[in-house]
Amino acid sequence: MRIFVLEDNLERNKKFRRELIGHEIIITEDVESAKNYINIKFDLLFLDHDLGGQEMVISADDTGYGVAKLLNKSINKDTPAIIHSCNHAGATAMQFYLPQAKLIPFPNLNIPEIIYFFTSQLQPA
């Protein structure tokens, strides 16, 4: 699977790299970097809201909210997405642009289970 991750926390990124071995992953830590990948087709998106080391910030174009707005106008508009932010208000705002996204705060995120679910959905019947 080709997987896009928007996350600025180094420990969380280690977890993504460790648990996504065998998949093609792109990890970006900010909106500007994410813009470089918006028009590459992904099979799954993992998106955080609060970036730049900030916590519980209001949705703005320099947060995951800005990336969600860009994704909404891209080939990834309908790509399955997990918004893993612990900022519930920010995650909900992102979901407005990506209504197919599931909200799963990072502490509850079971990456192998999610990958298993999505890979089984991609397999031909």
Backbone atoms as SQL, in Angstrom:
CREATE TABLE atoms (id INTEGER PRIMARY KEY, chain TEXT, resi INTEGER, resn TEXT, atom TEXT, x REAL, y REAL, z REAL);
INSERT INTO atoms VALUES
  (1, 'A', 1, 'MET', 'N', 0.837, -1.185, 0.000),
  (2, 'A', 1, 'MET', 'CA', 0.000, 0.000, 0.000),
  (3, 'A', 1, 'MET', 'C', 0.881, 1.246, 0.000),
  (4, 'A', 2, 'ARG', 'N', 0.397, 2.284, -0.642),
  (5, 'A', 2, 'ARG', 'CA', 1.053, 3.592, -0.591),
  (6, 'A', 2, 'ARG', 'C', 0.305, 4.420, 0.467),
  (7, 'A', 3, 'ILE', 'N', 1.038, 4.847, 1.491),
  (8, 'A', 3, 'ILE', 'CA', 0.427, 5.491, 2.653),
  (9, 'A', 3, 'ILE', 'C', 1.063, 6.854, 2.890),
  (10, 'A', 4, 'PHE', 'N', 0.220, 7.847, 3.109),
  (11, 'A', 4, 'PHE', 'CA', 0.655, 9.207, 3.421),
  (12, 'A', 4, 'PHE', 'C', 0.411, 9.470, 4.908),
  (13, 'A', 5, 'VAL', 'N', 1.411, 10.023, 5.576),
  (14, 'A', 5, 'VAL', 'CA', 1.297, 10.353, 6.994),
  (15, 'A', 5, 'VAL', 'C', 1.645, 11.822, 7.186),
  (16, 'A', 6, 'LEU', 'N', 0.774, 12.559, 7.842),
  (17, 'A', 6, 'LEU', 'CA', 1.046, 13.929, 8.266),
  (18, 'A', 6, 'LEU', 'C', 1.164, 13.898, 9.783),
  (19, 'A', 7, 'GLU', 'N', 2.385, 14.052, 10.265),
  (20, 'A', 7, 'GLU', 'CA', 2.636, 13.970, 11.718),
  (21, 'A', 7, 'GLU', 'C', 3.958, 14.663, 12.021),
  (22, 'A', 8, 'ASP', 'N', 3.978, 15.521, 13.039),
  (23, 'A', 8, 'ASP', 'CA', 5.199, 16.250, 13.374),
  (24, 'A', 8, 'ASP', 'C', 5.919, 15.705, 14.607),
  (25, 'A', 9, 'ASN', 'N', 5.337, 14.742, 15.290),
  (26, 'A', 9, 'ASN', 'CA', 5.940, 14.187, 16.502),
  (27, 'A', 9, 'ASN', 'C', 6.901, 13.048, 16.132),
  (28, 'A', 10, 'LEU', 'N', 8.168, 13.187, 16.514),
  (29, 'A', 10, 'LEU', 'CA', 9.188, 12.204, 16.120),
  (30, 'A', 10, 'LEU', 'C', 8.900, 10.812, 16.666),
  (31, 'A', 11, 'GLU', 'N', 8.425, 10.700, 17.886),
  (32, 'A', 11, 'GLU', 'CA', 8.111, 9.380, 18.456),
  (33, 'A', 11, 'GLU', 'C', 6.958, 8.723, 17.718),
  (34, 'A', 12, 'ARG', 'N', 5.961, 9.495, 17.397),
  (35, 'A', 12, 'ARG', 'CA', 4.844, 8.940, 16.620),
  (36, 'A', 12, 'ARG', 'C', 5.320, 8.495, 15.240),
  (37, 'A', 13, 'ASN', 'N', 6.207, 9.270, 14.629),
  (38, 'A', 13, 'ASN', 'CA', 6.721, 8.895, 13.306),
  (39, 'A', 13, 'ASN', 'C', 7.541, 7.616, 13.364),
  (40, 'A', 14, 'LYS', 'N', 8.266, 7.407, 14.456),
  (41, 'A', 14, 'LYS', 'CA', 8.983, 6.137, 14.635),
  (42, 'A', 14, 'LYS', 'C', 7.992, 4.980, 14.661),
  (43, 'A', 15, 'LYS', 'N', 6.889, 5.177, 15.358),
  (44, 'A', 15, 'LYS', 'CA', 5.859, 4.129, 15.428),
  (45, 'A', 15, 'LYS', 'C', 5.285, 3.853, 14.033),
  (46, 'A', 16, 'PHE', 'N', 4.972, 4.904, 13.267),
  (47, 'A', 16, 'PHE', 'CA', 4.462, 4.696, 11.908),
  (48, 'A', 16, 'PHE', 'C', 5.476, 3.920, 11.072),
  (49, 'A', 17, 'ARG', 'N', 6.747, 4.322, 11.125),
  (50, 'A', 17, 'ARG', 'CA', 7.773, 3.625, 10.321),
  (51, 'A', 17, 'ARG', 'C', 7.906, 2.160, 10.744),
  (52, 'A', 18, 'ARG', 'N', 7.882, 1.913, 12.034),
  (53, 'A', 18, 'ARG', 'CA', 8.038, 0.553, 12.551),
  (54, 'A', 18, 'ARG', 'C', 6.842, -0.320, 12.169),
  (55, 'A', 19, 'GLU', 'N', 5.652, 0.232, 12.238),
  (56, 'A', 19, 'GLU', 'CA', 4.447, -0.571, 12.024),
  (57, 'A', 19, 'GLU', 'C', 3.974, -0.583, 10.565),
  (58, 'A', 20, 'LEU', 'N', 4.634, 0.188, 9.721),
  (59, 'A', 20, 'LEU', 'CA', 4.258, 0.205, 8.306),
  (60, 'A', 20, 'LEU', 'C', 5.355, -0.373, 7.412),
  (61, 'A', 21, 'ILE', 'N', 6.228, -1.173, 7.994),
  (62, 'A', 21, 'ILE', 'CA', 7.277, -1.828, 7.206),
  (63, 'A', 21, 'ILE', 'C', 6.610, -2.670, 6.119),
  (64, 'A', 22, 'GLY', 'N', 7.162, -2.600, 4.927),
  (65, 'A', 22, 'GLY', 'CA', 6.606, -3.347, 3.800),
  (66, 'A', 22, 'GLY', 'C', 5.645, -2.526, 2.964),
  (67, 'A', 23, 'HIS', 'N', 5.333, -1.327, 3.422),
  (68, 'A', 23, 'HIS', 'CA', 4.458, -0.429, 2.669),
  (69, 'A', 23, 'HIS', 'C', 5.274, 0.769, 2.215),
  (70, 'A', 24, 'GLU', 'N', 4.831, 1.393, 1.152),
  (71, 'A', 24, 'GLU', 'CA', 5.464, 2.635, 0.701),
  (72, 'A', 24, 'GLU', 'C', 4.851, 3.775, 1.508),
  (73, 'A', 25, 'ILE', 'N', 5.665, 4.429, 2.334),
  (74, 'A', 25, 'ILE', 'CA', 5.124, 5.496, 3.171),
  (75, 'A', 25, 'ILE', 'C', 5.844, 6.813, 2.894),
  (76, 'A', 26, 'ILE', 'N', 5.069, 7.861, 2.937),
  (77, 'A', 26, 'ILE', 'CA', 5.564, 9.228, 2.856),
  (78, 'A', 26, 'ILE', 'C', 5.125, 9.884, 4.160),
  (79, 'A', 27, 'ILE', 'N', 6.091, 10.402, 4.918),
  (80, 'A', 27, 'ILE', 'CA', 5.775, 11.112, 6.154),
  (81, 'A', 27, 'ILE', 'C', 6.184, 12.563, 5.977),
  (82, 'A', 28, 'THR', 'N', 5.233, 13.461, 6.211),
  (83, 'A', 28, 'THR', 'CA', 5.528, 14.886, 6.193),
  (84, 'A', 28, 'THR', 'C', 5.167, 15.466, 7.556),
  (85, 'A', 29, 'GLU', 'N', 5.849, 16.537, 7.915),
  (86, 'A', 29, 'GLU', 'CA', 5.669, 17.117, 9.248),
  (87, 'A', 29, 'GLU', 'C', 4.981, 18.468, 9.230),
  (88, 'A', 30, 'ASP', 'N', 4.721, 19.010, 8.042),
  (89, 'A', 30, 'ASP', 'CA', 4.081, 20.324, 7.978),
  (90, 'A', 30, 'ASP', 'C', 3.309, 20.461, 6.667),
  (91, 'A', 31, 'VAL', 'N', 2.528, 21.515, 6.592),
  (92, 'A', 31, 'VAL', 'CA', 1.663, 21.728, 5.433),
  (93, 'A', 31, 'VAL', 'C', 2.485, 21.946, 4.165),
  (94, 'A', 32, 'GLU', 'N', 3.549, 22.732, 4.260),
  (95, 'A', 32, 'GLU', 'CA', 4.354, 23.011, 3.065),
  (96, 'A', 32, 'GLU', 'C', 4.930, 21.732, 2.464),
  (97, 'A', 33, 'SER', 'N', 5.442, 20.842, 3.296),
  (98, 'A', 33, 'SER', 'CA', 5.962, 19.563, 2.797),
  (99, 'A', 33, 'SER', 'C', 4.840, 18.703, 2.225),
  (100, 'A', 34, 'ALA', 'N', 3.687, 18.718, 2.892),
  (101, 'A', 34, 'ALA', 'CA', 2.552, 17.907, 2.436),
  (102, 'A', 34, 'ALA', 'C', 2.097, 18.323, 1.040),
  (103, 'A', 35, 'LYS', 'N', 2.207, 19.608, 0.726),
  (104, 'A', 35, 'LYS', 'CA', 1.767, 20.105, -0.585),
  (105, 'A', 35, 'LYS', 'C', 2.492, 19.391, -1.728),
  (106, 'A', 36, 'ASN', 'N', 3.711, 18.930, -1.488),
  (107, 'A', 36, 'ASN', 'CA', 4.474, 18.238, -2.528),
  (108, 'A', 36, 'ASN', 'C', 3.883, 16.881, -2.902),
  (109, 'A', 37, 'TYR', 'N', 2.997, 16.350, -2.070),
  (110, 'A', 37, 'TYR', 'CA', 2.469, 14.994, -2.274),
  (111, 'A', 37, 'TYR', 'C', 0.961, 14.945, -2.492),
  (112, 'A', 38, 'ILE', 'N', 0.320, 16.085, -2.488),
  (113, 'A', 38, 'ILE', 'CA', -1.143, 16.140, -2.573),
  (114, 'A', 38, 'ILE', 'C', -1.670, 15.439, -3.826),
  (115, 'A', 39, 'ASN', 'N', -0.973, 15.542, -4.934),
  (116, 'A', 39, 'ASN', 'CA', -1.476, 14.978, -6.191),
  (117, 'A', 39, 'ASN', 'C', -0.850, 13.646, -6.561),
  (118, 'A', 40, 'ILE', 'N', -0.296, 12.960, -5.570),
  (119, 'A', 40, 'ILE', 'CA', 0.141, 11.574, -5.737),
  (120, 'A', 40, 'ILE', 'C', -0.959, 10.717, -5.143),
  (121, 'A', 41, 'LYS', 'N', -1.399, 9.709, -5.855),
  (122, 'A', 41, 'LYS', 'CA', -2.491, 8.862, -5.355),
  (123, 'A', 41, 'LYS', 'C', -1.993, 7.950, -4.242),
  (124, 'A', 42, 'PHE', 'N', -2.693, 7.979, -3.115),
  (125, 'A', 42, 'PHE', 'CA', -2.393, 7.130, -1.965),
  (126, 'A', 42, 'PHE', 'C', -3.547, 6.175, -1.721),
  (127, 'A', 43, 'ASP', 'N', -3.225, 5.060, -1.046),
  (128, 'A', 43, 'ASP', 'CA', -4.252, 4.082, -0.668),
  (129, 'A', 43, 'ASP', 'C', -4.853, 4.390, 0.697),
  (130, 'A', 44, 'LEU', 'N', -4.095, 5.107, 1.533),
  (131, 'A', 44, 'LEU', 'CA', -4.529, 5.398, 2.895),
  (132, 'A', 44, 'LEU', 'C', -3.809, 6.644, 3.387),
  (133, 'A', 45, 'LEU', 'N', -4.530, 7.458, 4.160),
  (134, 'A', 45, 'LEU', 'CA', -3.972, 8.678, 4.734),
  (135, 'A', 45, 'LEU', 'C', -4.070, 8.617, 6.257),
  (136, 'A', 46, 'PHE', 'N', -2.998, 9.006, 6.934),
  (137, 'A', 46, 'PHE', 'CA', -3.014, 9.219, 8.388),
  (138, 'A', 46, 'PHE', 'C', -2.723, 10.694, 8.598),
  (139, 'A', 47, 'LEU', 'N', -3.621, 11.415, 9.242),
  (140, 'A', 47, 'LEU', 'CA', -3.496, 12.860, 9.330),
  (141, 'A', 47, 'LEU', 'C', -3.609, 13.363, 10.772),
  (142, 'A', 48, 'ASP', 'N', -2.672, 14.214, 11.137),
  (143, 'A', 48, 'ASP', 'CA', -2.722, 14.905, 12.426),
  (144, 'A', 48, 'ASP', 'C', -3.243, 16.318, 12.179),
  (145, 'A', 49, 'HIS', 'N', -3.741, 16.956, 13.203),
  (146, 'A', 49, 'HIS', 'CA', -4.211, 18.338, 13.085),
  (147, 'A', 49, 'HIS', 'C', -3.154, 19.318, 13.577),
  (148, 'A', 50, 'ASP', 'N', -2.739, 19.178, 14.826),
  (149, 'A', 50, 'ASP', 'CA', -1.812, 20.128, 15.439),
  (150, 'A', 50, 'ASP', 'C', -0.394, 19.846, 14.957),
  (151, 'A', 51, 'LEU', 'N', 0.240, 20.840, 14.366),
  (152, 'A', 51, 'LEU', 'CA', 1.577, 20.681, 13.803),
  (153, 'A', 51, 'LEU', 'C', 2.532, 21.708, 14.410),
  (154, 'A', 52, 'GLY', 'N', 3.809, 21.541, 14.157),
  (155, 'A', 52, 'GLY', 'CA', 4.793, 22.498, 14.646),
  (156, 'A', 52, 'GLY', 'C', 4.987, 22.449, 16.147),
  (157, 'A', 53, 'GLY', 'N', 4.688, 21.294, 16.761),
  (158, 'A', 53, 'GLY', 'CA', 4.853, 21.148, 18.200),
  (159, 'A', 53, 'GLY', 'C', 3.763, 21.801, 19.025),
  (160, 'A', 54, 'GLN', 'N', 2.766, 22.370, 18.370),
  (161, 'A', 54, 'GLN', 'CA', 1.674, 23.018, 19.095),
  (162, 'A', 54, 'GLN', 'C', 0.609, 21.992, 19.469),
  (163, 'A', 55, 'GLU', 'N', -0.156, 22.311, 20.478),
  (164, 'A', 55, 'GLU', 'CA', -1.230, 21.416, 20.912),
  (165, 'A', 55, 'GLU', 'C', -2.528, 22.189, 21.079),
  (166, 'A', 56, 'MET', 'N', -3.614, 21.548, 20.690),
  (167, 'A', 56, 'MET', 'CA', -4.964, 22.073, 20.840),
  (168, 'A', 56, 'MET', 'C', -5.131, 23.454, 20.216),
  (169, 'A', 57, 'VAL', 'N', -4.618, 23.595, 18.983),
  (170, 'A', 57, 'VAL', 'CA', -4.723, 24.863, 18.275),
  (171, 'A', 57, 'VAL', 'C', -6.018, 24.930, 17.476),
  (172, 'A', 58, 'ILE', 'N', -6.405, 26.125, 17.137),
  (173, 'A', 58, 'ILE', 'CA', -7.596, 26.356, 16.327),
  (174, 'A', 58, 'ILE', 'C', -7.257, 26.000, 14.872),
  (175, 'A', 59, 'SER', 'N', -8.212, 25.451, 14.168),
  (176, 'A', 59, 'SER', 'CA', -8.004, 25.065, 12.768),
  (177, 'A', 59, 'SER', 'C', -7.627, 26.279, 11.931),
  (178, 'A', 60, 'ALA', 'N', -6.539, 26.114, 11.177),
  (179, 'A', 60, 'ALA', 'CA', -6.053, 27.159, 10.273),
  (180, 'A', 60, 'ALA', 'C', -5.312, 26.474, 9.138),
  (181, 'A', 61, 'ASP', 'N', -4.922, 27.242, 8.149),
  (182, 'A', 61, 'ASP', 'CA', -4.265, 26.658, 6.981),
  (183, 'A', 61, 'ASP', 'C', -2.887, 26.089, 7.278),
  (184, 'A', 62, 'ASP', 'N', -2.295, 26.386, 8.441),
  (185, 'A', 62, 'ASP', 'CA', -0.986, 25.822, 8.794),
  (186, 'A', 62, 'ASP', 'C', -1.101, 24.604, 9.707),
  (187, 'A', 63, 'THR', 'N', -2.299, 24.011, 9.734),
  (188, 'A', 63, 'THR', 'CA', -2.552, 22.795, 10.509),
  (189, 'A', 63, 'THR', 'C', -3.012, 21.686, 9.558),
  (190, 'A', 64, 'GLY', 'N', -3.306, 20.532, 10.114),
  (191, 'A', 64, 'GLY', 'CA', -3.849, 19.452, 9.304),
  (192, 'A', 64, 'GLY', 'C', -5.137, 19.845, 8.607),
  (193, 'A', 65, 'TYR', 'N', -5.832, 20.797, 9.170),
  (194, 'A', 65, 'TYR', 'CA', -7.045, 21.324, 8.540),
  (195, 'A', 65, 'TYR', 'C', -6.723, 21.861, 7.143),
  (196, 'A', 66, 'GLY', 'N', -5.608, 22.580, 7.016),
  (197, 'A', 66, 'GLY', 'CA', -5.189, 23.099, 5.715),
  (198, 'A', 66, 'GLY', 'C', -4.892, 21.985, 4.737),
  (199, 'A', 67, 'VAL', 'N', -4.287, 20.900, 5.223),
  (200, 'A', 67, 'VAL', 'CA', -4.004, 19.748, 4.362),
  (201, 'A', 67, 'VAL', 'C', -5.306, 19.071, 3.943),
  (202, 'A', 68, 'ALA', 'N', -6.246, 18.947, 4.864),
  (203, 'A', 68, 'ALA', 'CA', -7.541, 18.344, 4.527),
  (204, 'A', 68, 'ALA', 'C', -8.234, 19.145, 3.425),
  (205, 'A', 69, 'LYS', 'N', -8.172, 20.467, 3.506),
  (206, 'A', 69, 'LYS', 'CA', -8.769, 21.313, 2.466),
  (207, 'A', 69, 'LYS', 'C', -8.115, 21.045, 1.110),
  (208, 'A', 70, 'LEU', 'N', -6.795, 20.910, 1.100),
  (209, 'A', 70, 'LEU', 'CA', -6.082, 20.626, -0.152),
  (210, 'A', 70, 'LEU', 'C', -6.428, 19.235, -0.678),
  (211, 'A', 71, 'LEU', 'N', -6.483, 18.256, 0.213),
  (212, 'A', 71, 'LEU', 'CA', -6.816, 16.887, -0.203),
  (213, 'A', 71, 'LEU', 'C', -8.214, 16.825, -0.802),
  (214, 'A', 72, 'ASN', 'N', -9.114, 17.631, -0.280),
  (215, 'A', 72, 'ASN', 'CA', -10.497, 17.664, -0.762),
  (216, 'A', 72, 'ASN', 'C', -10.581, 18.052, -2.230),
  (217, 'A', 73, 'LYS', 'N', -9.575, 18.753, -2.729),
  (218, 'A', 73, 'LYS', 'CA', -9.567, 19.195, -4.129),
  (219, 'A', 73, 'LYS', 'C', -8.569, 18.396, -4.960),
  (220, 'A', 74, 'SER', 'N', -8.145, 17.250, -4.439),
  (221, 'A', 74, 'SER', 'CA', -7.114, 16.456, -5.114),
  (222, 'A', 74, 'SER', 'C', -7.649, 15.081, -5.509),
  (223, 'A', 75, 'ILE', 'N', -6.770, 14.284, -6.124),
  (224, 'A', 75, 'ILE', 'CA', -7.144, 12.915, -6.493),
  (225, 'A', 75, 'ILE', 'C', -7.334, 12.035, -5.261),
  (226, 'A', 76, 'ASN', 'N', -6.960, 12.543, -4.090),
  (227, 'A', 76, 'ASN', 'CA', -7.119, 11.783, -2.842),
  (228, 'A', 76, 'ASN', 'C', -8.383, 12.159, -2.074),
  (229, 'A', 77, 'LYS', 'N', -9.271, 12.890, -2.727),
  (230, 'A', 77, 'LYS', 'CA', -10.490, 13.365, -2.060),
  (231, 'A', 77, 'LYS', 'C', -11.257, 12.229, -1.375),
  (232, 'A', 78, 'ASP', 'N', -11.329, 11.075, -2.020),
  (233, 'A', 78, 'ASP', 'CA', -12.107, 9.957, -1.477),
  (234, 'A', 78, 'ASP', 'C', -11.240, 8.839, -0.907),
  (235, 'A', 79, 'THR', 'N', -9.948, 9.100, -0.775),
  (236, 'A', 79, 'THR', 'CA', -9.033, 8.094, -0.220),
  (237, 'A', 79, 'THR', 'C', -9.380, 7.837, 1.244),
  (238, 'A', 80, 'PRO', 'N', -9.402, 6.573, 1.663),
  (239, 'A', 80, 'PRO', 'CA', -9.642, 6.301, 3.085),
  (240, 'A', 80, 'PRO', 'C', -8.633, 7.060, 3.947),
  (241, 'A', 81, 'ALA', 'N', -9.129, 7.630, 5.025),
  (242, 'A', 81, 'ALA', 'CA', -8.278, 8.456, 5.880),
  (243, 'A', 81, 'ALA', 'C', -8.575, 8.192, 7.346),
  (244, 'A', 82, 'ILE', 'N', -7.515, 8.284, 8.139),
  (245, 'A', 82, 'ILE', 'CA', -7.614, 8.226, 9.591),
  (246, 'A', 82, 'ILE', 'C', -7.092, 9.559, 10.098),
  (247, 'A', 83, 'ILE', 'N', -7.922, 10.298, 10.800),
  (248, 'A', 83, 'ILE', 'CA', -7.474, 11.527, 11.446),
  (249, 'A', 83, 'ILE', 'C', -7.154, 11.135, 12.881),
  (250, 'A', 84, 'HIS', 'N', -5.854, 11.153, 13.209),
  (251, 'A', 84, 'HIS', 'CA', -5.406, 10.624, 14.498),
  (252, 'A', 84, 'HIS', 'C', -5.090, 11.706, 15.526),
  (253, 'A', 85, 'SER', 'N', -5.563, 12.900, 15.291),
  (254, 'A', 85, 'SER', 'CA', -5.311, 14.019, 16.201),
  (255, 'A', 85, 'SER', 'C', -6.063, 13.830, 17.523),
  (256, 'A', 86, 'CYS', 'N', -5.441, 14.255, 18.596),
  (257, 'A', 86, 'CYS', 'CA', -6.108, 14.251, 19.904),
  (258, 'A', 86, 'CYS', 'C', -6.911, 15.540, 20.105),
  (259, 'A', 87, 'ASN', 'N', -6.789, 16.467, 19.164),
  (260, 'A', 87, 'ASN', 'CA', -7.559, 17.712, 19.185),
  (261, 'A', 87, 'ASN', 'C', -8.890, 17.414, 18.511),
  (262, 'A', 88, 'HIS', 'N', -9.896, 17.086, 19.314),
  (263, 'A', 88, 'HIS', 'CA', -11.182, 16.652, 18.758),
  (264, 'A', 88, 'HIS', 'C', -11.826, 17.727, 17.879),
  (265, 'A', 89, 'ALA', 'N', -11.776, 18.978, 18.321),
  (266, 'A', 89, 'ALA', 'CA', -12.381, 20.055, 17.530),
  (267, 'A', 89, 'ALA', 'C', -11.666, 20.188, 16.187),
  (268, 'A', 90, 'GLY', 'N', -10.338, 20.117, 16.202),
  (269, 'A', 90, 'GLY', 'CA', -9.569, 20.202, 14.960),
  (270, 'A', 90, 'GLY', 'C', -9.834, 19.015, 14.051),
  (271, 'A', 91, 'ALA', 'N', -9.883, 17.818, 14.632),
  (272, 'A', 91, 'ALA', 'CA', -10.142, 16.607, 13.845),
  (273, 'A', 91, 'ALA', 'C', -11.525, 16.672, 13.197),
  (274, 'A', 92, 'THR', 'N', -12.495, 17.142, 13.936),
  (275, 'A', 92, 'THR', 'CA', -13.856, 17.260, 13.404),
  (276, 'A', 92, 'THR', 'C', -13.901, 18.284, 12.268),
  (277, 'A', 93, 'ALA', 'N', -13.166, 19.372, 12.411),
  (278, 'A', 93, 'ALA', 'CA', -13.106, 20.377, 11.340),
  (279, 'A', 93, 'ALA', 'C', -12.488, 19.770, 10.083),
  (280, 'A', 94, 'MET', 'N', -11.455, 18.944, 10.239),
  (281, 'A', 94, 'MET', 'CA', -10.836, 18.275, 9.093),
  (282, 'A', 94, 'MET', 'C', -11.824, 17.338, 8.409),
  (283, 'A', 95, 'GLN', 'N', -12.637, 16.680, 9.207),
  (284, 'A', 95, 'GLN', 'CA', -13.590, 15.710, 8.665),
  (285, 'A', 95, 'GLN', 'C', -14.633, 16.381, 7.762),
  (286, 'A', 96, 'PHE', 'N', -14.853, 17.664, 7.947),
  (287, 'A', 96, 'PHE', 'CA', -15.761, 18.396, 7.060),
  (288, 'A', 96, 'PHE', 'C', -15.283, 18.285, 5.613),
  (289, 'A', 97, 'TYR', 'N', -13.955, 18.366, 5.396),
  (290, 'A', 97, 'TYR', 'CA', -13.384, 18.288, 4.051),
  (291, 'A', 97, 'TYR', 'C', -13.133, 16.850, 3.609),
  (292, 'A', 98, 'LEU', 'N', -13.028, 15.934, 4.562),
  (293, 'A', 98, 'LEU', 'CA', -12.785, 14.517, 4.259),
  (294, 'A', 98, 'LEU', 'C', -13.830, 13.682, 5.005),
  (295, 'A', 99, 'PRO', 'N', -15.084, 13.721, 4.555),
  (296, 'A', 99, 'PRO', 'CA', -16.157, 13.054, 5.305),
  (297, 'A', 99, 'PRO', 'C', -15.990, 11.546, 5.442),
  (298, 'A', 100, 'GLN', 'N', -15.180, 10.932, 4.579),
  (299, 'A', 100, 'GLN', 'CA', -14.939, 9.490, 4.673),
  (300, 'A', 100, 'GLN', 'C', -13.958, 9.152, 5.796),
  (301, 'A', 101, 'ALA', 'N', -13.287, 10.158, 6.341),
  (302, 'A', 101, 'ALA', 'CA', -12.251, 9.934, 7.352),
  (303, 'A', 101, 'ALA', 'C', -12.845, 9.437, 8.670),
  (304, 'A', 102, 'LYS', 'N', -12.099, 8.564, 9.299),
  (305, 'A', 102, 'LYS', 'CA', -12.438, 8.067, 10.629),
  (306, 'A', 102, 'LYS', 'C', -11.603, 8.839, 11.642),
  (307, 'A', 103, 'LEU', 'N', -12.214, 9.207, 12.758),
  (308, 'A', 103, 'LEU', 'CA', -11.507, 9.908, 13.825),
  (309, 'A', 103, 'LEU', 'C', -11.057, 8.891, 14.865),
  (310, 'A', 104, 'ILE', 'N', -9.741, 8.701, 14.969),
  (311, 'A', 104, 'ILE', 'CA', -9.174, 7.772, 15.947),
  (312, 'A', 104, 'ILE', 'C', -7.989, 8.476, 16.610),
  (313, 'A', 105, 'PRO', 'N', -8.159, 8.999, 17.824),
  (314, 'A', 105, 'PRO', 'CA', -7.038, 9.678, 18.488),
  (315, 'A', 105, 'PRO', 'C', -5.819, 8.759, 18.593),
  (316, 'A', 106, 'PHE', 'N', -4.636, 9.332, 18.457),
  (317, 'A', 106, 'PHE', 'CA', -3.409, 8.544, 18.394),
  (318, 'A', 106, 'PHE', 'C', -3.282, 7.507, 19.515),
  (319, 'A', 107, 'PRO', 'N', -3.607, 7.824, 20.773),
  (320, 'A', 107, 'PRO', 'CA', -3.470, 6.787, 21.812),
  (321, 'A', 107, 'PRO', 'C', -4.312, 5.539, 21.544),
  (322, 'A', 108, 'ASN', 'N', -5.373, 5.663, 20.756),
  (323, 'A', 108, 'ASN', 'CA', -6.243, 4.522, 20.438),
  (324, 'A', 108, 'ASN', 'C', -5.919, 3.897, 19.091),
  (325, 'A', 109, 'LEU', 'N', -4.885, 4.390, 18.423),
  (326, 'A', 109, 'LEU', 'CA', -4.561, 3.978, 17.070),
  (327, 'A', 109, 'LEU', 'C', -3.859, 2.618, 17.061),
  (328, 'A', 110, 'ASN', 'N', -4.497, 1.634, 16.440),
  (329, 'A', 110, 'ASN', 'CA', -3.913, 0.310, 16.275),
  (330, 'A', 110, 'ASN', 'C', -3.565, 0.180, 14.790),
  (331, 'A', 111, 'ILE', 'N', -2.352, 0.612, 14.458),
  (332, 'A', 111, 'ILE', 'CA', -1.940, 0.682, 13.056),
  (333, 'A', 111, 'ILE', 'C', -2.011, -0.677, 12.361),
  (334, 'A', 112, 'PRO', 'N', -1.477, -1.758, 12.943),
  (335, 'A', 112, 'PRO', 'CA', -1.580, -3.055, 12.252),
  (336, 'A', 112, 'PRO', 'C', -3.022, -3.479, 11.961),
  (337, 'A', 113, 'GLU', 'N', -3.920, -3.224, 12.893),
  (338, 'A', 113, 'GLU', 'CA', -5.328, -3.580, 12.683),
  (339, 'A', 113, 'GLU', 'C', -5.929, -2.768, 11.540),
  (340, 'A', 114, 'ILE', 'N', -5.612, -1.482, 11.480),
  (341, 'A', 114, 'ILE', 'CA', -6.112, -0.620, 10.407),
  (342, 'A', 114, 'ILE', 'C', -5.566, -1.087, 9.062),
  (343, 'A', 115, 'ILE', 'N', -4.280, -1.384, 9.007),
  (344, 'A', 115, 'ILE', 'CA', -3.665, -1.852, 7.764),
  (345, 'A', 115, 'ILE', 'C', -4.295, -3.162, 7.322),
  (346, 'A', 116, 'TYR', 'N', -4.504, -4.069, 8.253),
  (347, 'A', 116, 'TYR', 'CA', -5.140, -5.343, 7.921),
  (348, 'A', 116, 'TYR', 'C', -6.521, -5.101, 7.317),
  (349, 'A', 117, 'PHE', 'N', -7.292, -4.234, 7.944),
  (350, 'A', 117, 'PHE', 'CA', -8.637, -3.932, 7.454),
  (351, 'A', 117, 'PHE', 'C', -8.580, -3.387, 6.030),
  (352, 'A', 118, 'PHE', 'N', -7.731, -2.392, 5.797),
  (353, 'A', 118, 'PHE', 'CA', -7.695, -1.762, 4.480),
  (354, 'A', 118, 'PHE', 'C', -7.073, -2.665, 3.419),
  (355, 'A', 119, 'THR', 'N', -6.083, -3.460, 3.770),
  (356, 'A', 119, 'THR', 'CA', -5.518, -4.364, 2.764),
  (357, 'A', 119, 'THR', 'C', -6.522, -5.438, 2.396),
  (358, 'A', 120, 'SER', 'N', -7.324, -5.887, 3.348),
  (359, 'A', 120, 'SER', 'CA', -8.338, -6.897, 3.032),
  (360, 'A', 120, 'SER', 'C', -9.427, -6.285, 2.141),
  (361, 'A', 121, 'GLN', 'N', -9.680, -4.995, 2.275),
  (362, 'A', 121, 'GLN', 'CA', -10.662, -4.316, 1.426),
  (363, 'A', 121, 'GLN', 'C', -10.140, -4.160, -0.005),
  (364, 'A', 122, 'LEU', 'N', -8.818, -4.084, -0.158),
  (365, 'A', 122, 'LEU', 'CA', -8.224, -3.892, -1.490),
  (366, 'A', 122, 'LEU', 'C', -8.071, -5.192, -2.264),
  (367, 'A', 123, 'GLN', 'N', -8.139, -6.325, -1.570),
  (368, 'A', 123, 'GLN', 'CA', -7.951, -7.608, -2.232),
  (369, 'A', 123, 'GLN', 'C', -9.151, -7.926, -3.106),
  (370, 'A', 124, 'PRO', 'N', -8.915, -8.474, -4.301),
  (371, 'A', 124, 'PRO', 'CA', -10.046, -8.857, -5.168),
  (372, 'A', 124, 'PRO', 'C', -10.837, -9.997, -4.520),
  (373, 'A', 125, 'ALA', 'N', -12.141, -9.972, -4.731),
  (374, 'A', 125, 'ALA', 'CA', -13.012, -10.992, -4.125),
  (375, 'A', 125, 'ALA', 'C', -12.905, -12.306, -4.849);
